[in-house]
C-alpha cells in the first residue's frame, strides 16, 4: 500500500498535473491551458520528472510526458515509473510530434494511457485530461467499492462501461443505454464485442474483440468507430479500451470509453477541404494540384505514358470586374469552373490557382489528345454566359506542357505551361499553344533583360535620341521628339519594341518614364539657352504612367528642376491611353493644361477616339499614325482617311502631324492637303543629342535671344504660345 497522501481521493483536492518537456515554450503553453482547472508542476527532463512523481507527499494525478528528450526519453521515464510500485498507477499521456502509427503503438504497449500529437489541440487536451483524471478517480474508487465506480460511470457524459476480464459487460452508464436504446438488463453478461452497436461492421466488431484481448493482457487500445443513429445520421466515436489493475498488479476490470467526435471530425474535414480546395469554386487549389501532379508523375514513370498540364487564363477578365463588379466576376469564375469540369474526363483534375487562372491535369494524354481537349475547352468557354440578365462573352488563352518532354516535376511543367499560355495571349488570345524550347529561350532572355533593365539607369546605359519635327509650310524645325534607347553593356543595343512592352508589363516603365521626362526637359532647357531654333520638346508617356495620381506633380517637378518653361514641353499620349478611361484622362489633361504643358495625341486613327471627348479635352496636336502614311500616294483609301483626319483637326483648331514620312511623294501629298507638320526618316532618323544639335545648326540659324531663354519659371503658365 502507498502512503496516505497517495491514497487520498482526488475529489478532496484539486488534481495535480505534472508536465514534462525539454522545451520551456511547450511547458508554458500546456501549463497556461490547464492552470485554471488543475494544480501544475513542470519538469524539463526525465530525472526531475521521476523525482517529482516519486514524492511521498502530493504525487501527480496525471503526467503529460514528452517522448523525445535529450538526456532521458519519455519511453525510459515511463519504464521507470512502471517499475516502481509507488508510481506505476499514475496515468501517463505521451505528447509528441511523431505522428507515426508505430510510435503510438509503442507508447501504448509501454503503458501510456493516451497519445497527443504536437501542436496540441487545446480543446482536445482539456477533454482528454478531464477524461483521464476521471478515469483516475474511477480506478481509485474501484479499489474501495465497485458500487461507487458504477455511480461514477453513470455520472459521466462520456460513453463508459465496465467489463470483467472475459470481456463480459458488468455495467454501462446512461449514455451507452441511450445510444443502444436497450435496457441495462439486456446487456449485463453479454460479451462486449457482441453488443448490437458493433454489428453494423464486421471490421469494427473484430477490432473491439482484439481490443478486449489486448486489455486482458494489460494493453490499452484506441481507435475510431462509425455508427448510424436512430435518425439515420452518422456518429463517429473515439473509442478506447484499457485495463484497470487491482492491488495485486493483475488486471481486475476492463474500462471501455467512447467520446462522440462527430462535430470535431466535421470541423477537421472542413479545415482539410479549405486547405486543399478553392473556397470560391470548390476546385482543387495549388496544394492539392501539386499532390495530384506528383501522383501523375509517379504513375507515368511506371506506365511510360505521357500526360498534359494546361494553364488556362481568361482574356481581359479584369474588365469584367471593373465594369460589372467583383460579385459578377466571382459568379463568372464559378460558371467557368463548372464548364471546365463538365468538359474533361472524370480522372482529370481542374484546379483554380488564383484570380482567373485555372490548371488542368490530363493523365495518360498524348499531344493529339491534349489538342482535342484544348479545342473543346475553347469552344465551350466562348459560348455566352448570362449574368444578371446580361449576356457576357469571354475567351480563354491556353498553354500546354507535356510530361516528360517539357519537364519532369511540377515546377518545371507549370513554368512551361505558363510560358506557353502567355505566348497564346501575345498571339491573339482565344487560342492555345504548346510549349517549345524557343519559348523557354525567349522567356529566359526577357527575365534576364528585366533584371538588367532594373539596373540600366544606375549604370548609365540609357540614352535619348531626338527626331526633328518639321513645319511643312516653312521647312523650319519646330520641335523634337525624345525617343528612349538602351545600350546594354551585356546585351548590346536592344530594340525599344522589345524592352518597352516588358517595362510596361513589369511596372519599370514608371521609373524609366520619369528618367526620360527629366532628361528631355534638361536637354530642352540647354538647347533653349543655346538658342537652338526649335520650340518644343515632345515626350511619350505610357498609359501606366497616366494611371498614377502623382503624374502631373512629377511633370511639374521636372519642369521646376530643369527650368524649362511649361509651354516648351509637349506630352504625347497614345490614342488608346488617352481614351481607354476618358473620365480619368479628362482630369489628368486638365491638370497638365493648368501647368501650361502642351498635349498631343499620338498614333491617331489606330484607337477608338470619341469626337465628343476630342471636343472636351485640352489637346493641342494630333499625330497621324505612320500606318496611314506608309502607302500615301499609292492607296486611295489611305489618302481619303488622311484628308479626313486633317480636316477634322483643322475644324478643331488643332495642329496635325504626320509620322513616318520617308518619301517625297508622301510629303507632297501631305503638303497638298494642308498638313501642318511632319517627321520621319525623309528628314532625319532619331539622333543622339550632340548629332541632333549639329543637324539643326547645319540647316538653321540660331534664334535671337528670346525672353524665356534665360528664365526658369516652372509655375503654371498660359497654354497658348507667346
C-alpha positions in Angstrom: 0.0 0.0 0.0 1.2 3.6 -0.7 1.3 6.5 1.7 -1.9 8.2 2.9 -1.2 11.1 0.6 -1.1 8.7 -2.4 -4.4 7.1 -1.4 -6.2 10.4 -0.8 -9.1 10.6 -3.4 -8.7 13.4 -5.9 -12.1 14.8 -5.1 -10.7 16.0 -1.8 -8.1 18.1 -3.5 -7.5 19.9 -6.8 -5.9 17.4 -9.2 -2.2 17.8 -9.8 -0.8 17.5 -13.4 2.9 17.1 -14.0 4.0 18.4 -17.4 7.4 17.1 -18.7 9.0 18.7 -21.8 12.6 19.8 -22.5 11.3 22.9 -24.4 10.2 25.7 -22.0 7.8 27.2 -24.5 5.9 23.9 -24.7 5.7 23.7 -20.9 4.3 27.3 -20.9 1.6 26.6 -23.4 0.3 23.4 -21.7 0.6 24.9 -18.2 -1.3 28.0 -19.2 -4.0 26.0 -20.8 -4.6 23.8 -17.7 -3.8 26.1 -14.8 -7.3 27.4 -14.3 -8.6 23.9 -13.5 -5.6 22.0 -12.1 -2.5 22.4 -10.0 0.5 22.3 -12.2 4.1 21.1 -11.8 6.7 21.1 -14.6 9.9 19.3 -15.3 12.5 20.0 -18.1 14.0 16.5 -18.1 13.3 12.9 -17.1 15.2 12.7 -13.9 13.4 15.7 -12.4 10.1 14.2 -13.5 10.8 10.9 -11.7 11.8 12.8 -8.6 8.5 14.7 -8.6 6.4 11.7 -9.3 8.0 9.6 -6.6 7.5 12.1 -3.7 5.5 10.6 -0.8 3.5 13.8 -0.4 1.5 15.3 -3.2 2.2 13.0 -6.1 0.8 13.9 -9.5 -2.5 12.6 -10.6 -1.6 12.7 -14.3 1.6 13.1 -16.2 1.9 14.8 -19.7 5.2 13.4 -20.9 7.2 14.4 -24.0 8.7 11.5 -25.8 11.8 12.9 -27.4 14.0 14.4 -24.7 17.9 14.5 -24.8 19.0 13.0 -21.5 16.2 10.5 -20.9 13.5 9.8 -23.4 9.8 9.7 -22.5 9.9 5.9 -23.1 12.7 5.5 -20.5 10.8 7.7 -18.0 7.7 5.5 -18.4 9.6 2.3 -17.9 10.9 3.6 -14.6 7.5 4.8 -13.5 6.0 1.4 -14.3 8.8 -0.4 -12.4 8.1 1.5 -9.2 5.0 0.3 -7.3 4.5 3.8 -6.0 4.2 5.4 -9.4 3.0 2.6 -11.8 -0.6 3.7 -11.4 -0.1 7.3 -12.4 -1.6 7.7 -15.8 0.9 8.9 -18.4 -0.1 10.6 -21.7 2.6 10.9 -24.3 2.9 14.3 -26.1 5.0 14.1 -29.2 5.5 15.5 -32.7 6.0 11.9 -34.0 2.6 11.0 -35.6 3.6 7.6 -37.0 1.3 4.7 -36.1 4.3 2.8 -34.8 5.2 5.5 -32.3 1.7 5.5 -30.9 1.5 1.7 -30.6 4.9 1.5 -28.9 3.8 4.1 -26.3 0.6 2.3 -25.6 2.4 -1.0 -25.3 4.8 0.5 -22.7 1.8 1.5 -20.6 0.8 5.0 -21.7 -2.9 5.7 -21.4 -3.2 8.2 -24.3 -1.3 9.8 -27.0 -1.4 13.5 -28.1 0.4 15.0 -31.1 2.1 18.4 -31.3 1.0 21.0 -31.8 -1.6 20.1 -29.2 -5.2 21.0 -29.9 -6.1 22.7 -26.6 -9.8 21.9 -26.5 -8.9 18.2 -27.1 -6.2 18.5 -24.4 -8.9 19.7 -21.9 -11.2 16.9 -22.8 -8.5 14.2 -22.6 -7.1 15.5 -19.3 -10.6 15.7 -17.8 -11.4 12.2 -19.0 -8.2 10.6 -17.9 -8.4 12.2 -14.4 -12.0 11.0 -14.3 -10.6 7.5 -15.1 -8.0 8.0 -12.4 -10.8 8.7 -10.0 -12.6 5.6 -11.2 -9.5 3.5 -10.7 -9.0 4.7 -7.1 -12.7 4.2 -6.4 -12.6 0.7 -7.8 -10.1 -0.2 -5.1 -12.7 0.8 -2.5 -16.0 -0.1 -4.0 -17.4 -1.3 -7.3 -20.7 0.3 -6.4 -19.1 3.7 -6.2 -17.4 3.0 -9.5 -20.8 2.3 -11.1 -22.2 5.5 -9.8 -19.4 7.5 -11.3 -19.8 5.8 -14.6 -23.4 6.8 -14.6 -22.5 10.4 -13.8 -20.2 10.7 -16.8 -21.3 12.4 -20.0 -18.9 10.0 -22.0 -19.9 6.6 -23.2 -18.3 4.4 -20.4 -18.7 0.8 -19.4 -17.2 -1.8 -17.1 -16.2 -5.3 -18.2 -14.8 -8.3 -16.5 -11.6 -9.9 -17.6 -13.5 -12.2 -20.0 -14.9 -9.2 -21.8 -18.4 -9.5 -20.4 -20.5 -6.4 -19.6 -20.7 -5.7 -15.8 -22.1 -2.2 -16.2 -22.6 0.7 -18.7 -23.7 4.2 -18.0 -26.8 6.0 -19.1 -25.1 7.5 -22.2 -24.4 3.9 -23.6 -28.0 2.9 -22.9 -29.3 5.9 -24.8 -27.0 5.1 -27.7 -28.1 1.5 -27.9 -31.8 2.1 -27.0 -31.6 -1.0 -24.8 -32.2 -1.6 -21.0 -29.2 -2.4 -18.8 -30.5 -6.0 -18.2 -30.3 -6.8 -21.9 -26.5 -6.0 -21.8 -25.3 -7.4 -18.5 -23.3 -10.6 -19.1 -23.0 -10.1 -22.9 -19.6 -10.3 -24.5 -18.8 -6.8 -25.3 -17.9 -7.4 -29.0 -21.4 -9.0 -29.4 -23.2 -5.9 -28.3 -25.6 -4.7 -31.1 -23.8 -1.5 -31.7 -20.8 -3.3 -33.2 -23.0 -5.5 -35.5 -23.0 -2.8 -38.2 -19.5 -3.7 -39.3 -17.6 -6.9 -39.1 -14.4 -5.0 -39.2 -15.3 -2.9 -36.2 -16.6 -6.0 -34.3 -13.2 -7.7 -34.9 -11.4 -4.6 -33.7 -13.3 -4.5 -30.5 -12.7 -8.1 -29.8 -9.0 -7.7 -30.4 -9.0 -4.6 -28.0 -10.6 -6.8 -25.3 -8.0 -9.4 -25.7 -5.2 -6.8 -25.5 -6.8 -5.3 -22.4 -6.9 -8.7 -20.7 -3.2 -8.9 -21.2 -2.7 -5.4 -19.8 -2.5 -3.4 -23.0 -4.6 -0.4 -23.9 -6.2 0.2 -27.3 -7.7 3.1 -29.1 -9.5 3.6 -32.5 -12.4 5.2 -34.1 -15.8 3.6 -34.8 -18.7 4.8 -37.0 -22.3 4.2 -36.2 -25.8 5.1 -37.5 -28.1 6.9 -35.1 -31.9 6.2 -35.0 -32.4 9.3 -37.1 -30.1 7.8 -39.8 -27.4 10.4 -39.1 -23.8 9.2 -38.7 -21.9 9.3 -35.4 -18.2 8.9 -35.0 -16.8 7.7 -31.7 -13.3 8.0 -30.4 -13.2 4.6 -28.7 -10.6 3.3 -26.2 -10.4 0.2 -24.0 -7.9 -0.1 -21.2 -7.2 -2.4 -18.3 -7.8 -1.5 -14.6 -5.4 -3.2 -12.3 -6.1 -4.5 -8.8 -3.9 -4.1 -5.7 -2.1 -7.2 -6.7 -1.0 -5.7 -10.0 -3.2 -8.1 -12.1 -5.9 -6.9 -14.5 -9.1 -6.5 -12.4 -11.5 -4.8 -14.9 -11.7 -3.5 -18.4 -12.8 0.0 -19.0 -14.3 0.8 -22.4 -14.8 4.5 -23.1 -16.0 6.4 -26.2 -16.3 10.1 -27.0 -18.6 11.5 -29.7 -16.2 13.3 -32.1 -18.6 13.7 -34.9 -18.6 17.5 -34.8 -14.8 17.6 -34.4 -14.3 15.3 -37.4 -16.7 17.5 -39.4 -14.7 20.6 -38.4 -11.4 18.8 -39.3 -12.9 17.8 -42.7 -13.9 21.4 -43.3 -10.4 22.6 -42.5 -8.9 19.9 -44.7 -11.2 21.0 -47.5 -10.3 24.6 -47.1 -6.6 23.7 -47.1 -6.9 21.8 -50.4 -9.7 23.5 -52.3 -10.5 26.9 -53.7 -13.3 28.4 -51.5 -15.0 30.2 -54.4 -15.3 27.4 -56.9 -14.7 24.3 -54.8 -12.0 23.2 -57.2 -8.6 21.8 -56.0 -6.2 24.6 -55.1 -2.4 24.7 -55.8 -1.7 22.4 -52.8 -4.0 19.6 -53.9 -3.0 20.1 -57.6 0.7 19.7 -56.7 -0.1 16.5 -54.9 -2.1 15.1 -57.9 0.6 16.2 -60.4 3.2 14.3 -58.3 0.9 11.3 -58.3 0.6 11.6 -62.1 4.4 11.7 -62.4 4.9 8.5 -60.4 2.2 6.8 -62.4 3.7 8.0 -65.7 7.1 6.8 -64.6 5.6 3.3 -64.2 3.4 3.2 -67.3 5.7 5.2 -69.6 2.6 7.2 -70.7 2.7 11.0 -71.2 0.3 13.4 -69.6 -0.6 17.1 -70.2 -0.7 20.1 -67.9 -2.7 23.0 -69.2 -2.7 26.6 -67.9 -6.0 28.4 -68.8 -6.4 32.1 -68.3 -9.5 34.2 -69.1 -8.7 37.0 -71.5 -9.4 40.6 -70.3 -11.2 39.2 -67.1 -10.2 42.5 -65.3 -12.7 44.4 -67.5 -15.5 42.1 -66.2 -14.6 43.0 -62.6 -14.1 46.7 -63.4 -17.4 47.1 -65.4 -19.8 44.6 -63.7 -18.3 44.3 -60.2 -16.4 41.6 -58.3 -19.6 39.7 -57.4 -20.4 39.3 -61.0 -16.8 38.3 -61.7 -16.9 35.7 -59.0 -20.1 34.2 -60.5 -18.4 34.1 -63.9 -15.5 32.2 -62.4 -17.9 29.7 -60.8 -19.6 29.1 -64.1 -16.3 28.8 -66.0 -15.3 26.2 -63.4 -18.4 24.2 -64.0 -17.9 24.2 -67.7 -14.3 23.1 -67.4 -15.2 20.2 -65.2 -18.1 19.1 -67.5 -15.8 19.2 -70.5 -13.0 16.9 -69.2 -12.9 13.3 -68.1 -13.6 12.1 -64.6 -9.9 11.2 -63.9 -8.8 14.6 -65.0 -8.2 17.4 -62.5 -9.4 21.0 -62.9 -7.8 23.4 -60.3 -8.0 27.1 -59.7 -4.8 28.6 -58.5 -5.8 32.2 -58.2 -7.6 35.0 -60.0 -8.8 33.9 -63.4 -6.2 31.2 -63.8 -7.1 27.6 -64.0 -4.9 24.5 -64.4 -6.0 21.2 -65.9 -4.2 17.9 -65.4 -4.9 15.3 -68.0 -3.3 11.9 -67.1 -2.5 9.4 -69.9 -2.9 12.0 -72.6 -0.6 12.4 -75.6 -0.1 15.6 -77.7 -3.0 14.8 -80.0 -5.4 14.2 -77.1 -4.3 17.4 -75.4 -5.0 19.3 -78.7 -8.5 17.8 -78.8 -9.2 18.8 -75.2 -7.9 22.3 -75.8 -10.2 22.8 -78.8 -13.2 21.6 -76.8 -12.3 24.0 -74.0 -12.1 26.9 -76.3 -15.4 26.1 -77.9 -17.1 25.6 -74.5 -15.8 28.8 -72.9 -16.6 31.1 -75.8 -20.3 30.3 -75.5 -22.0 33.3 -73.9 -22.6 33.5 -70.2 -25.7 35.1 -68.8 -25.1 37.1 -65.6 -27.8 39.4 -64.1 -29.7 39.1 -67.4 -26.6 40.3 -69.2 -25.1 38.2 -72.0 -21.3 38.1 -71.5 -18.7 36.7 -73.9 -15.2 35.8 -72.7 -12.4 33.9 -74.3 -9.5 31.8 -72.8 -5.9 31.5 -73.6 -4.4 28.1 -73.0 -0.7 27.0 -72.6 0.1 23.3 -72.7 3.1 21.4 -71.3 3.7 17.7 -71.8 5.3 15.2 -69.5 8.1 14.2 -69.7 9.3 16.3 -72.7 8.7 19.7 -71.1 9.6 18.9 -67.5 9.8 16.1 -65.0 8.4 17.8 -62.0 5.5 20.1 -61.2 7.6 23.3 -61.0 9.2 22.9 -64.5 5.9 21.7 -66.0 3.9 24.6 -64.6 6.5 27.1 -65.7 6.4 25.7 -69.2 2.6 25.7 -69.4 2.6 29.3 -68.1 5.1 30.5 -70.7 3.0 28.8 -73.4 -0.1 30.4 -72.1 1.4 33.9 -72.3 2.5 33.1 -75.9 -1.1 32.3 -76.7 -2.1 35.7 -75.3 0.5 37.6 -77.3 -0.5 35.8 -80.5 -4.1 36.9 -80.4 -5.8 35.2 -77.4 -8.7 32.7 -77.6 -6.2 30.1 -78.7 -3.8 27.5 -77.3 -0.1 27.0 -77.7 2.2 24.0 -76.8 5.4 24.8 -75.0 8.5 24.9 -77.2 12.2 25.4 -76.4 12.1 28.7 -78.3 9.6 30.0 -75.8 11.9 29.0 -73.0 14.8 30.8 -74.5 12.7 33.9 -75.1 11.3 33.8 -71.6 14.8 33.4 -70.1 16.0 36.3 -72.2 13.1 38.5 -71.1 13.7 37.6 -67.4 17.4 38.4 -67.7 16.6 41.5 -69.6 14.2 42.7 -66.9 17.0 42.2 -64.3 19.4 44.2 -66.4 16.8 46.9 -67.2 16.3 47.5 -63.4 20.0 48.5 -63.2 20.2 50.4 -66.5 19.6 53.8 -65.1 22.2 53.4 -62.4 24.7 52.0 -65.0 24.1 55.0 -67.3 23.0 52.6 -70.1 20.0 54.7 -71.2 20.2 57.5 -73.7 17.7 59.7 -75.5 17.7 60.1 -79.3 15.8 63.0 -80.9 13.9 63.1 -84.1 13.1 66.6 -85.6 9.6 67.7 -86.3 9.3 69.9 -89.4 6.8 72.6 -90.2 5.7 71.9 -93.9 4.9 75.5 -94.9 8.3 77.0 -93.7 10.5 74.0 -93.6 11.5 75.0 -90.0 12.4 72.6 -87.3 9.7 73.3 -84.8 10.5 70.6 -82.3 12.0 67.3 -81.4 10.5 64.0 -80.2 12.6 62.3 -77.4 12.9 58.6 -78.0 14.4 56.2 -75.4 17.3 53.9 -76.4 19.0 51.2 -74.3 22.6 50.2 -75.0 23.1 47.3 -72.5 26.7 46.6 -71.6 25.9 42.9 -71.6 23.3 42.5 -74.4 24.2 45.4 -76.7 21.7 47.7 -78.3 18.2 46.5 -77.6 15.2 47.5 -79.7 12.5 49.7 -77.9 9.9 47.3 -79.3 11.4 44.6 -77.1 12.1 46.3 -73.8 9.3 48.9 -73.7 6.5 46.4 -73.6 8.4 44.4 -71.0 8.9 47.6 -68.9 5.2 48.3 -69.1 4.3 44.8 -68.0 6.7 44.8 -65.0 6.0 48.4 -63.9 9.6 49.5 -64.8 8.1 52.0 -67.2 7.3 54.3 -64.3 11.0 55.0 -63.3 12.1 54.8 -66.9 9.4 57.3 -67.9 10.4 59.7 -65.2 14.0 59.4 -66.2 13.1 60.2 -69.8 11.0 63.2 -68.8 13.6 64.7 -66.6 16.4 64.1 -69.1 14.4 65.5 -72.0 13.4 68.7 -70.1 17.0 69.3 -69.0 18.2 68.9 -72.6 15.4 71.2 -74.0 16.4 73.9 -71.5 20.0 73.5 -72.6 19.1 74.0 -76.2 16.8 76.8 -75.3 19.6 78.6 -73.6 21.8 77.9 -76.7 19.1 79.5 -78.9 18.7 76.3 -80.9 15.9 77.1 -83.5 13.2 74.8 -82.2 10.2 75.5 -80.0 9.1 72.2 -78.4 10.4 69.0 -76.7 7.9 66.1 -77.2 8.0 63.2 -74.6 6.0 60.0 -74.9 4.0 58.8 -71.9 2.8 55.3 -71.2 -0.8 54.6 -70.1 0.7 53.1 -66.9 2.2 56.4 -66.0 -1.1 58.2 -66.7 -2.8 56.0 -64.1 -0.5 57.3 -61.3 -2.2 60.0 -59.3 1.1 61.9 -58.9 1.9 62.1 -62.6 1.0 65.8 -63.1 3.0 66.6 -59.9 6.0 64.8 -61.3 5.8 66.7 -64.6 5.7 70.0 -62.6 8.7 68.9 -60.6 10.7 68.0 -63.7 9.9 71.5 -65.2 10.9 73.2 -62.0 14.1 71.2 -61.7 15.1 71.9 -65.3 13.9 75.5 -65.6 12.1 74.7 -68.9 9.0 76.9 -69.5 6.0 74.6 -69.4 4.8 75.7 -72.9 8.1 74.3 -74.3 7.1 70.7 -73.2 4.7 68.6 -75.2 3.3 65.4 -73.6 2.5 62.7 -76.2 -0.3 60.2 -75.2 -1.3 57.3 -77.4 -4.9 57.4 -78.5 -5.7 54.2 -76.6 -4.1 55.6 -73.4 -6.0 58.9 -73.6 -9.4 57.4 -74.2 -9.4 54.0 -72.6 -10.7 55.7 -69.4 -12.0 59.1 -70.6 -13.0 60.5 -67.3 -9.6 59.9 -65.7 -7.9 61.2 -68.8 -10.1 64.4 -68.7 -9.0 65.1 -65.1 -5.3 64.5 -65.9 -5.2 66.5 -69.1 -6.9 69.4 -67.2 -4.1 69.2 -64.6 -1.5 69.3 -67.4 -3.3 72.1 -69.1 -3.3 74.2 -65.9 0.5 73.6 -65.8 0.8 75.1 -69.3 2.1 71.9 -70.8 1.1 71.1 -74.4 -0.7 67.9 -75.2 -0.6 65.7 -78.4 -2.5 62.5 -79.2 -0.1 60.0 -80.8 -0.9 57.2 -83.2 -4.2 58.9 -84.0 -6.5 56.7 -86.1 -5.5 53.4 -84.5 -7.6 53.5 -81.4 -11.1 54.4 -80.5 -11.3 58.2 -80.0 -14.7 59.7 -79.4 -15.2 63.0 -81.2 -17.2 64.3 -78.3 -14.2 63.7 -76.0 -11.9 65.4 -78.5 -14.1 68.5 -78.1 -14.0 68.4 -74.3 -10.3 67.8 -73.6 -7.5 70.3 -73.8 -5.2 69.0 -76.6 -3.0 70.9 -79.0 -2.0 68.4 -81.6 -3.0 65.2 -83.4 -0.3 62.9 -84.8 -1.5 60.7 -87.7 -0.1 57.1 -87.2 2.5 56.1 -89.8 0.4 53.1 -90.9 -1.8 55.6 -92.8 1.2 57.5 -94.2 3.1 54.4 -95.5 1.0 54.0 -98.7 0.1 57.6 -99.2 0.2 58.3 -102.9 -0.4 54.6 -103.6 -3.6 53.8 -101.8 -6.7 56.0 -102.3 -8.3 54.7 -99.2 -5.4 55.9 -97.0 -5.4 59.3 -98.8 -9.1 59.8 -98.1 -8.6 58.8 -94.4 -5.7 61.2 -94.0 -7.5 64.0 -95.6 -10.5 63.5 -93.3 -8.2 63.5 -90.2 -6.5 66.7 -91.4 -9.8 68.4 -92.0 -11.2 67.3 -88.6 -8.1 68.6 -86.9 -8.3 72.0 -88.7 -12.0 72.3 -87.7 -11.0 71.7 -84.1 -8.1 74.2 -84.5 -5.5 71.5 -83.7 -2.1 71.2 -85.2 -1.8 68.0 -87.2 1.5 66.0 -87.5 2.1 63.1 -89.9 4.5 60.4 -88.7 6.7 58.1 -90.7 7.4 60.3 -93.8 10.1 58.6 -95.8 9.4 59.5 -99.5 9.0 62.9 -101.3 5.7 61.7 -102.7 4.3 61.3 -99.1 5.5 64.9 -98.3 3.9 66.3 -101.5 0.6 64.6 -100.7 0.6 65.9 -97.2 1.5 69.4 -98.3 -1.3 69.4 -100.8 -3.8 68.5 -98.0 -2.5 71.3 -95.7 -1.0 69.0 -93.1 0.8 71.2 -90.5 3.9 69.3 -89.5 5.8 66.1 -90.4 8.5 63.9 -89.1 10.3 60.8 -90.4 13.4 59.3 -92.0 12.9 61.6 -95.0 14.3 64.4 -92.8 16.3 62.5 -90.3 16.5 59.4 -88.2 16.4 59.8 -84.4 19.8 61.2 -83.4 21.9 61.4 -80.2 21.8 64.9 -78.6 25.1 66.1 -80.0 24.3 64.9 -83.5 20.8 66.4 -83.4 22.2 69.7 -82.3 24.7 69.6 -85.2 22.0 68.6 -87.6 19.8 71.6 -86.6 22.6 74.2 -86.6 23.8 73.0 -90.0 20.4 73.8 -91.5 19.0 76.7 -89.5 20.3 79.9 -87.9 20.3 80.2 -84.1 17.3 82.2 -82.9 17.7 85.7 -81.4 17.8 85.8 -77.7 14.2 85.1 -76.5 12.6 86.5 -73.4 12.3 83.0 -71.8 15.7 81.7 -72.9 17.3 82.7 -69.6 14.4 82.5 -67.3 13.5 79.4 -65.4 9.8 79.5 -64.5 8.1 76.2 -63.9 5.0 77.6 -62.4 1.6 77.2 -64.3 1.6 79.3 -67.4 -0.8 80.1 -70.2 -1.4 77.3 -72.6 -1.0 79.5 -75.7 2.3 80.4 -77.3 3.5 83.9 -76.6 
